[in-house]
Amino acid sequence: MPHKQVGSAEDSSAAAAEEVPSDAPAAAAKDSEPQFRSPREIRLVMIGLVVTMLLAMLDNLIVGTAMPTIVGDLGGGEHLSWVVTSYTLATAASTPIWGKLGDLYGRKGTFLTSIVIFLVGSALSGLSQNMNELIGFRALQGLGAGGLMVGVMSIMGALIPPRDRGKYQGMFAAVMALATIGGPLLGGFITDHFSWHWIFYINLPLGIVALGVVVVTLHLPKVRSTARIDYVGAVLLTTGITALTLITTWGGQEYAWGSKQILGLAALAVASLIAFCYVEQRVEEPMLPLSLFTNLNFTLVSVIGFIVGFVMFGSTVFLPLYQQTVQGASATNSGLLLMPMMLGMLVISLVVGQAVTKTGKYRIFPIIGTIVMTGGMLLLSTMGTGTSTFTSACFMVVLGAGMGFLMQITMLVAQNSVELKDMGVASSTATLFRTIGGSFGVALFGALFNSQVTATMKDRLGDQAGAGAGANPGQMTPAALRTLPAPVQDAYHHAVANGMHTVFLWGAAAALIAVAAAVFMREVPLRGTGEPAEKNLEAAAV
């Protein structure tokens, strides 16, 4: 029996920007008359969505550069990691819950609520008087942030038919590039010329603009739902995600990978997620319908999204380390040196978006993207102590191009694989897989890198490796490195180069999994503006 692809009914409703009661019969959605949005209306809404996405992506990048100053002011350096961890945990754990709430009670209301929570958390973080307050308020901020990205993607999915979404992909790729390059620069500038408090206060005017634009321009009928929230599923899923996030955050850093703390978290994660799967099959309105994964494209694109997060976050963490240590770039310049990767991602994302809009075809792009991404990782694995910045920039362009083929396509396919009533869940699941993939990428790459650096230092310096480079040479700072003897510096340069070789080689191996997933993806026609819902339903059932 042919595999059914669902979601084209969503496309008809999406084009109409219509939401129907979540407990209404399917026929009501089918019979609703579409009222297409004009390009001008969509562009106005997109202003608010783009600003909101900028808020979501910029925050952690800005905060990172200000952390030494914050610790100097508030003290509590032993709790430094929790300033980031609390935000990351709250964001990851709340992401699927925001998606489901939007499906049940309306996307506009939940989206506005998440923005307000994020802004309240930002204001309170700026007012923090000690480290404990800052950690708590950052968790509140992360709770709101979990709904920002999901809200942007699910609203976009409800407003714009899949075939037309390519026109707007470039906006989000540009925001990602701007946040990655500009975040650390902006954070350093604000901290140096104003006060660290303003790295949080800067969110307020941007958030108010986003709120105003969304309130005025976004018009979605209210959703009426009589379904009960799946509280048990929400608790189990949150517990599992939290445990996984803590494993990737603490493993090899706070605790050894084989420690009882990490093993205990692993057991908790497995038990929670197994119990979650059991519960979701028995509740009337599951938090994450497991039936979504019976759709081949949805499952495959979730795997690809995980690998994209794995590769992207791992690369952006370790490339600056190589640039600062081996190539001698400053912290500021190492951020700018990532620009080739971001430009490659931006240009290709724009080209792919236009091609999808023009042809309605998308299957070829994940295949090309995963192959190019694998090639980019293999090229980066060849970098050594003598690799020039121009050569490494060319390698980064290749990697960025590969991710440009994938970044927006993965969300597009995920949304095209579900009905409108599950748009929020689809968006949040795609976002969650990418987030978890990023966490695992950073953790695994970090363990591989530290192990390789330590082994290389010991091989080159023998028993003097620990005395010359510290107890953990994998965490040597460029400033500390310059104070060491020339032989130790040379050994460390080779150690970092070897570490990068290992990291990117393993990254290429992971990317091959994405290639396999992309090959098995099916081409389901994307409905264009103006096509009748009945025609789309027939195409989806083939």
Disulfide bonds with the S-S distance in Angstrom:
none
